[in-house]
Amino acid sequence: MEKKRNSYIPYAGVTVFIWATAVLFTQYAQESFSSQAIGLLRYLSASVVLLVFMAVKRIGPPKLRDVPKFLFSGGVGFAYYVTAFNLAVETLNGATSSVIVQIVPVLTAVLSCLILREKISWKGWLCIAAAFGGILVLTLWNGVFSVKPGVLWMLSAAVALSVYNLTQRMFVRDYTPFQTTAYSILGGTVFLLVFLPRTIREIPGASFVSWASVLYLGILGGALAYVLWTKAFALAERTSDVSNFMFAMPLLTSLIGFAAKGEVPGIETVLGGILILGGMILFQITKEKGGT
């Protein structure tokens, strides 16, 4: 029984690691492409991979009555999220962006309580608060947080991703994790096609490294990661069990930056990492004991 309850952990863990590496590859892609072009190429490549797989496995389209649902989840969780994030980073520093995006687990938990009637005890909320405190340590240690116009865009992006998490939790009742992810990505790609003219203009001067990075972001960071993420939601008892793994992303991103670029983690990374991992571990322990 315990093994079944924890079966979502590998899926969520691998997904978060892939997303943490995506930060590095996005930087490589930005050497040749704009943020909007990266978003389109990322999910366009993911859509091609998913369509090929669906053709091989003979996976048909969703039921006609459910098409609007997947257009909604794709539009919110992929197209709008990417667009809002890109607009936000034009005026926000990295620290501010990081702390706002990492409120996704909290927003997801709150939405799950309000809409899905999932319950989280006060112990669970304390664990979430501890992990979020680690995010604050990582990002506010040097007092760099500042309110700018882009904050609203980033907040809306965080809300969009939280809503997407909720839709995936709901859609797996009628579809497999692969189907819900594939249909949503395809729906989001349709909306991202608005950036096609700009992307076409940028393609001729793109370097091999940028192309390889975009393909990595699409195939692993897009198609594979989101399939694993949705699978985790399907196996978990509560939406918050999975979304809490996102608290580990800033720490992983820092470690990857050190390995790839020699960026030495500061004391804030150590202290923040302790709070993040401690909060996640305590959340799992209280969950297993029936405390959340």
N, C-alpha and C positions, 0 to 999 in steps of 0.2 A: 504493500500500500504506500509506504514511504517513498519507494523508488518511483512509483507512478506519479506521486505528487510532485516530485522533484525532476521529472523527466523533461520539463521545459528549460531547465537551466543551461544545458549545452547549447541549445538553439539560441537562447537569448545572449549567452556569453560570446559565441562566435559572431553573432550579428553586431554586437557592440564593438568588438575588436575590429571588424571590417570597417565599420563606420568611423572608428578612430583613425585608421590608416587612410581613410578617404580624405581627411583634412590635408595630409601631405600630398596626395596625388592631385587634389584640387589646385594646390599651389603650383604644381608642375604644369597642369593644364592651363592655368591662367597666364602662362608665358606666351601663349598664342591665341587663346580664346577669351572672349568676354564671359562674364558670369552667366548671362542669358543664353549664350551659345553653348556653354558647358551644360547647362540644365537640359536644353533640348537634345544635344548629342548624347548625353548620359542616358536619358530615358528612351531616346529613339533606338539606341543600340540595345538597351534592355528589352524593348518591345520586340525587336527582330529576333533576339534569342528566345524569348518567351513564345513567339508565334511559331518558330521552327519546332520547339519542343511540343507545343500543343498539336501541331500537324502530325508529328511522329507518333505521339501518344493518342492521337485522335480525340483530343479534348475540344468539344464544341464551344460555341459562345454561350453566354448566360441566358437565362430565360428572358424573354422580351420585357416582361414586367419589371425585371431587376436591372435592366440597362441603366435607367436613371440613377439607381443606387450607386452603381460603380462609376458612373460619370461624376457623381457627387464626391465619392471618396477619392477618386483620382484627381479631380479638380482641386479639392481641398488639400489632400495629403501630398500631392506631387506638384501640380502646376502652381497653385497659389503659394504653397510653402516655399518653393524654390524662388518664385518671383518676389515675394515679400522679403525673404532672406537677402536676396541680391540687392534690393533697394535699401535695406537696412545697413548692410555693410559698407555702403557708399559714404555714410556719415558716422558710423559707430566704430570704436576701436575693438580689437579682438576680445578684450576682457569683458566689456559690456555685452557684446554679442553672446559670449559663452555663458555668462550668468543668467541671461534671459532665456536662452534656449534650454538650459538645464532645469527650468521650472516645468518642463513637459511632464515628468513623472507625477509631480504634485497636481498639475491640472488634470491629467488623466485619471488620477485617483479620485479627485473631487467630482469630475464628470461621471465616473463609474458609480460613485455613491448616489449622485442625483438621478441618473438615468437608469442604470442597471440595478440599483438598490444593493450594490455590494457594500459590505461593512468592513471598516477598518477600525480596530480598537485604538484607544489612546496610546497604547504601547507602540502600535504600528505607526501612528502619526509622529511619535517622538523619534522613531528610527528614521523616518522620512526627513524630519527636521534636522537631525544630526547629519545626514548625508548632504542635505542642502546647505547646511552650515559649512561643510567642507568645500562646496562650490564657492561660497562667499569668500572663504579664506584664500582659495586659489586665485580668485579674480579681483578681490578688493584689498589685498595685502598692501599694495603700494598706493592705495587711495586713488585709483585711476577711474573709478566709476563716475560717469557724468551723464546727465540727462540731455539727450539731443533728439531732434525730430525723428531720427531713425528708430528710436526706442519703440514707438507705436507700431512701426512695421515689424520689428522683431517680436514684439509681444503677440501681434496677430499671427505671425508665423508659428510661434509656440502653441497658440490656441489651435491653429489649423492641424498641426501634427498630433495634438492631443485628441482632436475630433477624429482624425484618421485612425488612431489607435483604437478608439471606441468602435468605429464602424467595422474594423477587422474582427473585433471580438464578437460583434453581432452577426456578421456575414458568415462566419465559419459554422454557423448552425445549419446552413443550407448548402454550403459549398466547401470544397477542400481548401486547405491553406494556400495551395498553389493557385487554385482558381481565383480566389478572392484577391490575391496579390497581382496575378497576371491581368485580370480584368481592370483592376484599379490603375495599374501602371499604364495600360493601353488607354484608359480614359483620360489620365493626366497628360499623356503624350499628345493627345488630340488638341488639348488646350495650349500646350507648349509650342505647337506648330506656328503660332503667331510670331515666334522669333526666327522662323525659317529664313526670311530674306537677309537678315543681319548675319545669321550663321553662314549662309552661302558666301557672303562677301569675305568672311574671315578664314574660310577653309584653305584657299590657295597658299597662304603664307604660314600655315601651321607646321610645327616641327614634329618629328617622329615621337619625341618624348611626350609632347602634349597629346598627340593622338593615342599613344599607348595608355596615358593616364586617363583619358576620357573613356576608353574601352574598359579599363579596370573599374572605373566608377560605375559604368553602365552594367557590366556583366556581374561583377562581384558586389560592388556597393549598391547596385540597383536590384537586378533580378534575383540573385542568390540571397543577398542579405534580407530583402523584404519577404521572401518565401520563408526563410528560417524564422524571421520575426513573427510572421502570422502563425506559423506552426507552434511557436512558443505560446502565443495567446490561446491557441486551441487546446493546449495541454495544461495550461495553468488554471488554478481554481479562481484566481482573481486577476483582473487586468493590471492592478498595481504590482503584482508579483513580478511581472515582466517589465513594465515600464520603469521600475526602480533601477534596473540595470543601467539605464542611461546615465545615472549619477557617476558611473565609473569612467565615462568618456573623457572628461578633462584630464584625469590622471593618466589614462592610457595615451592620450594625445601628447602629453608632456614627455612620457617615456619614449614614444616613437620619435618625437622630435629630437630627443637626446641621441637615440641610436642612429638616426639618419643624418642629422646635421650637427651633432655634437653639442646641442643645447643642454647645458647643465641645469637640472632642476634645482630650484631654490628652496629655502626653508618652508615657504608657503606651499610648495608641492608636497613636501613630506607631511606637514601638518594637515593640509587639506585631504591628502590621500588617506591618512589614518581615519579621519572623520567619515570620509566617503565609504571606504571599505568596511569600517566598523558599523556604520549605519545599515549597510546592506546585509552584513552577516547577522547582526542582531535582528533585523527584519525577518530573515529566513528562520532563525532560531525561534522567535516568538510565533511565527506562522506554524512551524512544525509542532509546537506545543499547544496550538489552538488559541494563541494570544492575539491573532489578527483576523 
